[in-house]
Amino acid sequence: MTTHSPQGFGYRARRTFTRLVVFLVILGLGGGVVFLLGQLNARTFTVVQENGELVVMKGRALPTGAAAYRPGDSRLADAYAPVPLEGQDVTLLTQQKFTDRDDLDRALFPLLETLARPRIASGEPAKVERGLYYLRRAEKLSGITEEQRRSLQSMLTDVAFYQARQKLEDARRLVSEGLAQLKLAAETENRHARAANQMLSTVGPTARDLEEALRRAVHSESAPDNTPVAPAPPKP
């Protein structure tokens, strides 16, 4: 008489099926973990120093790895393009990771401010223009704090003063050059001599007054106030 062994076909089939289900569950959980790690890494930003520039890196959609951040929006592309460091030490910045773009913006702003502030305060047109470049970069960082926005506005106000002074100096130079050319044309035997003399007699005095006013505004009245501050009167 035969008896059915508990280790028969049905038992082995159930055991194999159970193992398969457990394996698929483990495989699914592992795949889910890898997917989540990839999503987290894809939202992570870092910065590296390359060839004297600070390059923004964005994580790939993989558990590890990053590539240079090149957003499709042209405004964002300008904001996160490599930043010329001009000798600035960014060691601490390169050691950080940022889990969203706002954190990255707040970390990049102090660097741009450090690069911009001494240049816009120099009063030299070439340096002011260079400082303005960094300010324009800072303006495009949408995630900066309110305090950083106030600092940015203060620097933009300084730039407005220097730009206005430069435009006035350019206007003075153009007026001076125009008067000199009119005088040359008036003193030369040519078909424009009569018209040049008429223009000189009409606008010459006013133009010379304007040139002198612009000269004073740029070279005297726009100079810093060095008047010593009077001491406060003693308290009774």
C-alpha positions as CSV (number, residue, x, y, z in Angstrom):
1,M,0.0,0.0,0.0
2,T,1.4,3.4,-1.0
3,T,1.3,6.6,1.1
4,H,1.7,10.2,-0.1
5,S,4.9,11.8,1.1
6,P,4.6,15.3,2.6
7,Q,7.4,16.2,0.2
8,G,5.3,15.5,-2.8
9,F,4.9,17.5,-6.0
10,G,2.2,19.9,-4.6
11,Y,4.3,20.8,-1.6
12,R,7.4,21.5,-3.7
13,A,5.3,23.6,-6.1
14,R,3.9,25.7,-3.3
15,R,7.4,26.2,-1.8
16,T,8.8,27.2,-5.2
17,F,6.0,29.6,-5.8
18,T,6.4,31.2,-2.3
19,R,10.1,31.6,-3.0
20,L,9.4,33.2,-6.3
21,V,6.9,35.6,-4.8
22,V,9.4,36.6,-2.1
23,F,12.1,37.1,-4.7
24,L,9.9,39.3,-6.8
25,V,8.9,41.3,-3.7
26,I,12.5,41.8,-2.8
27,L,13.4,42.7,-6.4
28,G,10.5,45.2,-6.5
29,L,11.6,46.8,-3.2
30,G,15.2,47.0,-4.4
31,G,14.0,48.6,-7.6
32,G,11.9,51.1,-5.7
33,V,14.8,52.0,-3.5
34,V,17.0,52.6,-6.5
35,F,14.3,54.7,-8.1
36,L,13.8,56.8,-5.1
37,L,17.6,57.3,-4.7
38,G,17.8,58.3,-8.3
39,Q,14.9,60.9,-7.9
40,L,16.6,62.3,-4.8
41,N,20.0,62.5,-6.6
42,A,18.3,64.2,-9.6
43,R,17.2,67.0,-7.3
44,T,20.6,67.5,-5.7
45,F,22.9,70.4,-6.7
46,T,26.6,70.7,-6.1
47,V,29.3,73.1,-7.3
48,V,32.9,72.3,-8.4
49,Q,35.8,74.5,-9.3
50,E,37.1,74.0,-12.9
51,N,39.6,76.2,-14.7
52,G,39.2,79.2,-12.4
53,E,35.3,79.0,-12.6
54,L,32.6,77.8,-10.4
55,V,30.5,75.2,-12.2
56,V,27.0,74.2,-11.0
57,M,26.4,70.5,-11.2
58,K,23.0,68.7,-11.1
59,G,22.6,65.1,-10.1
60,R,21.6,62.5,-12.7
61,A,18.5,60.3,-12.4
62,L,20.6,57.6,-10.9
63,P,21.6,56.8,-7.3
64,T,25.0,58.6,-7.9
65,G,26.6,60.9,-10.5
66,A,26.2,64.5,-11.7
67,A,26.6,66.6,-14.8
68,A,27.0,70.3,-15.5
69,Y,23.6,72.0,-15.0
70,R,22.3,73.4,-18.3
71,P,18.6,74.3,-18.0
72,G,16.6,74.9,-21.1
73,D,15.2,78.3,-20.0
74,S,17.7,80.9,-21.3
75,R,17.2,83.1,-18.2
76,L,18.1,80.1,-15.9
77,A,21.0,79.2,-18.2
78,D,22.5,82.7,-17.7
79,A,21.9,82.5,-14.0
80,Y,23.7,79.2,-13.5
81,A,26.4,79.5,-16.2
82,P,30.0,79.0,-14.8
83,V,31.0,81.9,-12.6
84,P,34.5,83.4,-13.0
85,L,36.1,83.3,-9.6
86,E,38.8,85.9,-10.1
87,G,40.9,84.5,-7.2
88,Q,38.0,83.9,-4.7
89,D,38.3,80.9,-2.4
90,V,35.3,78.6,-2.7
91,T,36.5,75.5,-0.9
92,L,33.7,75.6,1.7
93,L,31.1,76.1,-1.1
94,T,32.3,73.1,-3.1
95,Q,31.9,70.8,0.0
96,Q,28.2,71.4,0.3
97,K,25.1,69.7,-1.3
98,F,21.9,71.5,-2.0
99,T,18.6,69.6,-2.1
100,D,16.7,72.3,-4.0
101,R,17.5,75.3,-6.2
102,D,16.5,77.9,-3.6
103,D,19.2,76.6,-1.3
104,L,21.7,76.8,-4.2
105,D,20.6,80.4,-4.9
106,R,21.1,81.5,-1.3
107,A,24.6,79.9,-1.3
108,L,25.6,81.5,-4.7
109,F,24.5,85.0,-3.8
110,P,27.3,85.7,-1.2
111,L,29.9,84.8,-3.8
112,L,28.4,87.1,-6.5
113,E,28.1,89.8,-3.9
114,T,31.7,89.5,-2.9
115,L,32.7,89.7,-6.6
116,A,30.5,92.6,-7.3
117,R,30.7,95.0,-4.4
118,P,34.4,96.1,-4.6
119,R,34.1,96.6,-8.3
120,I,31.1,98.8,-8.3
121,A,32.6,100.8,-5.5
122,S,35.9,101.4,-7.4
123,G,34.4,104.2,-9.6
124,E,36.4,103.0,-12.5
125,P,34.2,102.4,-15.6
126,A,35.7,99.1,-16.6
127,K,35.5,97.7,-13.0
128,V,32.0,99.0,-12.5
129,E,30.9,97.3,-15.6
130,R,32.4,94.1,-14.4
131,G,30.7,94.5,-11.1
132,L,27.4,95.1,-12.9
133,Y,27.9,91.7,-14.7
134,Y,27.9,89.9,-11.3
135,L,24.9,91.9,-10.1
136,R,22.9,90.9,-13.2
137,R,23.7,87.3,-12.4
138,A,22.6,87.8,-8.8
139,E,19.3,89.4,-10.0
140,K,18.4,86.1,-11.8
141,L,18.6,84.0,-8.6
142,S,14.9,83.8,-7.6
143,G,15.4,81.9,-4.3
144,I,17.5,84.4,-2.4
145,T,16.3,85.7,1.0
146,E,14.7,89.1,1.7
147,E,17.9,90.3,3.3
148,Q,19.9,89.3,0.2
149,R,17.4,91.2,-1.9
150,R,17.9,94.3,0.1
151,S,21.7,94.0,-0.3
152,L,21.2,93.5,-4.0
153,Q,19.0,96.6,-4.3
154,S,21.6,98.6,-2.4
155,M,24.3,97.6,-4.8
156,L,22.1,98.4,-7.8
157,T,21.5,101.9,-6.4
158,D,25.3,102.4,-6.2
159,V,25.6,101.2,-9.7
160,A,22.9,103.7,-10.9
161,F,25.0,106.6,-9.4
162,Y,28.2,105.5,-11.2
163,Q,26.4,104.8,-14.4
164,A,24.7,108.3,-14.3
165,R,28.0,110.0,-13.6
166,Q,29.6,108.1,-16.5
167,K,26.8,109.1,-18.9
168,L,27.2,112.7,-17.9
169,E,30.9,112.5,-18.5
170,D,30.2,111.0,-22.0
171,A,27.7,113.8,-22.7
172,R,30.3,116.5,-21.7
173,R,32.8,114.9,-24.0
174,L,30.4,114.8,-26.9
175,V,29.4,118.4,-26.4
176,S,33.1,119.4,-26.3
177,E,33.9,117.4,-29.4
178,G,30.9,118.8,-31.2
179,L,31.9,122.4,-30.5
180,A,35.5,121.7,-31.6
181,Q,34.3,120.2,-34.9
182,L,31.9,123.1,-35.5
183,K,34.7,125.6,-34.9
184,L,36.9,123.7,-37.4
185,A,34.2,123.7,-40.0
186,A,33.5,127.4,-39.5
187,E,37.1,128.4,-39.9
188,T,37.6,126.4,-43.1
189,E,36.8,127.5,-46.7
190,N,34.0,125.0,-47.5
191,R,30.3,125.0,-48.2
192,H,29.4,124.4,-44.6
193,A,31.3,127.3,-43.1
194,R,28.4,129.7,-43.1
195,A,26.0,127.1,-41.4
196,A,28.7,126.2,-38.9
197,N,29.1,129.8,-37.9
198,Q,25.4,130.2,-37.5
199,M,25.3,127.1,-35.3
200,L,28.2,128.3,-33.2
201,S,26.5,131.7,-32.6
202,T,23.2,130.0,-31.8
203,V,24.3,127.1,-29.5
204,G,27.9,128.0,-28.7
205,P,27.4,129.9,-25.5
206,T,24.8,127.5,-24.2
207,A,26.8,124.5,-25.1
208,R,29.9,125.9,-23.4
209,D,27.8,126.6,-20.3
210,L,26.4,123.1,-20.4
211,E,29.9,121.6,-20.8
212,E,31.2,123.5,-17.8
213,A,28.1,122.5,-15.7
214,L,28.7,118.8,-16.7
215,R,32.3,119.1,-15.8
216,R,31.5,120.4,-12.3
217,A,28.8,117.8,-11.8
218,V,31.1,114.9,-12.6
219,H,34.5,116.1,-11.2
220,S,33.5,118.3,-8.3
221,E,29.9,117.8,-7.1
222,S,30.0,114.0,-7.4
223,A,33.1,113.7,-5.2
224,P,32.7,112.1,-1.8
225,D,32.0,114.5,1.1
226,N,35.1,114.8,3.1
227,T,33.9,117.5,5.4
228,P,34.8,116.7,9.0
229,V,31.9,116.0,11.3
230,A,31.6,118.5,14.0
231,P,31.8,117.1,17.5
232,A,28.6,116.8,19.5
233,P,28.0,119.6,22.1
234,P,28.8,118.6,25.6
235,K,25.8,117.6,27.7
236,P,24.9,120.0,30.5
